[in-house]
Amino acid sequence: MSRQLLKNLGRITSQSKIQTRSVTYMPRPGDGKPRPVTLIPGDGIGPLVTNAVQQVMEAMHAPVYFEPFEVHGDMKSLPEGLLESIKKNKVCLKGGLKTPTPVGGGVSSLNVSLRKELDLFASLVNCFNLPGLASRHENVDIVVIRENTEGEYSGLEHEVVPGVVESLKVITKFCSERIAKYAFEYAYLNNRKKVTAVHKANIMKLADGLFLESCREVAKKYPSIAYNEIIVDNCCMQLVARPEQFDVMVTPNLYGNLVANTAAGIAGGTGVMPGGNVGADYAVFEQGASAGNVGKDTTEEQKNANPVALLLSSAMMLRHLQFPSFADRLETAVKRVISEGNCRTEDLGGNSTTQEVVDAVIANLD
């Protein structure tokens, strides 16, 4: 009996040493040359964390190279050549852009402008537990898919009379069906079991009602995926109480921003959650939650910004470019560093600098 037990233990041990890695069977696009990626370092801690990605990419000999553009949130418009570069390269990696928020005026958000100009209709934020990183809840693995081009972010505001401002929320059937289809396709292709539509149709019966109607029509085409609906205020309460019940969430623009940040805070913090904005032709990858966050001045001065979110976002970018093995290597190295717990920035309870985290990730690359 003991001999059989030892034999079984030996088999388990040998299996645990076997590492699985994605294999690409289809040839990658292009002619064998490295893929160009438009790079926007951005404001505040943006240059610090985008530089971290560049270092890791170089260390792992990833088949990409960067075309940097100097963009700042207080610019009145996107700089010349930026959109042309993204349209040529099809993909962009981006640090945070600060959006000035004066009451009643100021420049519009370049983050929103970029999404609209490139029709990046889907924002995707993956909020999940990282092994070794303490959080209030376990078994959290939520993907928040947010409509990115309309809703309250349409920017249609005007002053009717002094002291009275009208802000228009625009919801269209086309955009609602498009984001619903993206959410269900994502769930189908990634073996997800459920899609939850987040809404406030009990109050905004026409606007959110149209969004729900579109989601229901698309859901009928995916009978293998469970579908349910939840009012946004109840959604926030349920996220805090039992986040493990959610899988893929599809939302209009404003709700998605709130839900993604709430889910990120529950799972481990905005500093470790990856994300991207994708459209039919282009994709921009950036920190998933609080993407406009450029960090505190002290964080920038002390050079201790957390690069994990953007490193994991760059792994998403590599997968998007059909380099899954490189993406797996990067993700595995980052997760090892987090799990070991020896090298963490201040927001994760440590005192490491950005460069120390980068060095640790490079040291853990297979």
Disulfide bonds with the S-S distance in Angstrom:
none
